[in-house]
Amino acid sequence: MAINKEGSAYTFGFAALMVIITGASLALVSLGLSSNIKKNEADKKMMDILSSINVESERTNAAQIFNSVVKERILLDADGTVIRTMNTDVDPANLEDPFNVDVQKDYKQKISKLVQANKNDKPVLLEKVSEQDVQYPLFRCEKEGETYYVVPMVGTGLWGPVWGYIAMKDDLKTVYGASFDHKTETPGLGAEIKEDFFEKQFTGKSIYEDGQYVSVSVVKAGKAGDSEYAVDGITGGTITSTGVSEMIYRTLAIYDNYFKTQRAS
Amino acid sequence: MSEVAVEKVEIEKAPKEPLFSTKNKKLITDPLNENNPITIQVLGICSALAITVQVKQAVFMSLSVLVVLMAGNWIISALRNLIPNRIRIIVQLVVVATLVTLVDLALKAYVPDVSEKLSVFVGLIITNCIIMGRFEAFAMGNRKWPSVLDALGNGLGYAWILIAVAVVREVFGSGKFWGFQLIPDSWMMANGGFYMNNNLMILPPMALITVGVIIWIQRARNTNLIES
């Protein structure tokens, strides 16, 4: 009996078989490559954290340098209370590890909408953000005898998410360094936030003015001058610059709860 | 019975031609110029706008498209007598989506830096009209070898336009080539020089205009291409 290739039975059979074969092959490949992919993502994250304290690393040695420089991985809640600390080598498979907290996912799911809704009211925004069930990782690093604290940040640029790491000096008031990245900002304009000339500006800035938390603002290019609390934004990348500014303000305000208690002790 | 079967095999084998016959060579050369997928058929324009800001991105994007197109054309051509006509577009879509996902996973696992650069655009290869166009117009009606050659030709035709546009945009928009600085910093207006990068080059409209200029040159040189 010849098979009727235009019949419904054949069509359904073909479709079902096709779905099973493609589904199985995709699942297999994804499973086979997942350890590689996870390792690559973890390496990249380590490189970003290290670059915020000006430690150069490459994919090949990122984990090794990270484990020797980062002395403690701390997990905080919004009030600045320590949930747990870890100082063993990073294990990308251990979900308890503060290193593996997905801050970008938390931002996307719980915080980005609040930021949109409360653009013009910073105190209300901070209050709403701190009510969210979000955990905040913090990395205590030691380099050449000095201690630095690295804070991960996530925010919104013009086309998509921007994120970065800001490193505080031991006094928890002065910025030591910062590194930024983005997903889809315009090359040559907003995308310049990940360039050295922008990141280097943050070094030495202060987030406190007369004991009051002020954060570091990204202002219009050329307007920062000698200010201790502002850096020049990107010409033609105003919305990205504003996003970075908002991200730093909101994130450090939360971590400030922990910084305050640390400074007091 | 056996006689009939033997005959059939012979018929299928009968039009045996050299691997690179004139006809097969044309499959590769045509899409490079006279039947270019971007400038003549105006397909795949979206990616030509999106990832031509830097040459490196354009090269890896072209490579990914080439791999997907060649593998896809081969698979579709091999299955062409089995695919039910009513769901052939869905089948083509599944094939391209599967291949793109595989390429994306492979990039993420083995060349993470490139994968980061291309970000979402690898996934968008699925919606690249060139690929579905070649599946439907060529692979569904031709044997495997010509289909692979056709894919190679179209992939290269796509690649050279993409890279040409990217060179223009990166050199004039960022003053760089493959990430290397071409214009010395001291020339920049910001440092008291006379030169400034053209920021317009970086924005999507200039990609369209650059493609337009290529189309113009192509038609000026080959008047056969001009519609009456």
Chai-1 contact restraints between the chains, C-beta under 6 A:
chainA,res_idxA,chainB,res_idxB,connection_type,confidence,min_distance_angstrom,max_distance_angstrom,comment,restraint_id
A,K5,B,P84,contact,1.0,0.0,6.0,A-B,restraint_1
A,Y10,B,P84,contact,1.0,0.0,6.0,A-B,restraint_2
A,T11,B,P84,contact,1.0,0.0,6.0,A-B,restraint_3
A,T11,B,R86,contact,1.0,0.0,6.0,A-B,restraint_4
A,T11,B,I87,contact,1.0,0.0,6.0,A-B,restraint_5
A,F14,B,P84,contact,1.0,0.0,6.0,A-B,restraint_6
A,M18,B,V94,contact,1.0,0.0,6.0,A-B,restraint_7
A,T22,B,V94,contact,1.0,0.0,6.0,A-B,restraint_8
A,T22,B,T98,contact,1.0,0.0,6.0,A-B,restraint_9
A,L26,B,T101,contact,1.0,0.0,6.0,A-B,restraint_10
A,V29,B,L102,contact,1.0,0.0,6.0,A-B,restraint_11
A,V29,B,L105,contact,1.0,0.0,6.0,A-B,restraint_12
A,S30,B,L105,contact,1.0,0.0,6.0,A-B,restraint_13
A,L33,B,L105,contact,1.0,0.0,6.0,A-B,restraint_14
A,L33,B,A109,contact,1.0,0.0,6.0,A-B,restraint_15
A,N36,B,A109,contact,1.0,0.0,6.0,A-B,restraint_16
A,I37,B,K108,contact,1.0,0.0,6.0,A-B,restraint_17
A,I37,B,A109,contact,1.0,0.0,6.0,A-B,restraint_18
A,N40,B,P112,contact,1.0,0.0,6.0,A-B,restraint_19
A,P187,B,V53,contact,1.0,0.0,6.0,A-B,restraint_20
A,P187,B,I202,contact,1.0,0.0,6.0,A-B,restraint_21
A,G188,B,G173,contact,1.0,0.0,6.0,A-B,restraint_22
A,G188,B,S174,contact,1.0,0.0,6.0,A-B,restraint_23
A,G188,B,I202,contact,1.0,0.0,6.0,A-B,restraint_24
A,G236,B,N199,contact,1.0,0.0,6.0,A-B,restraint_25
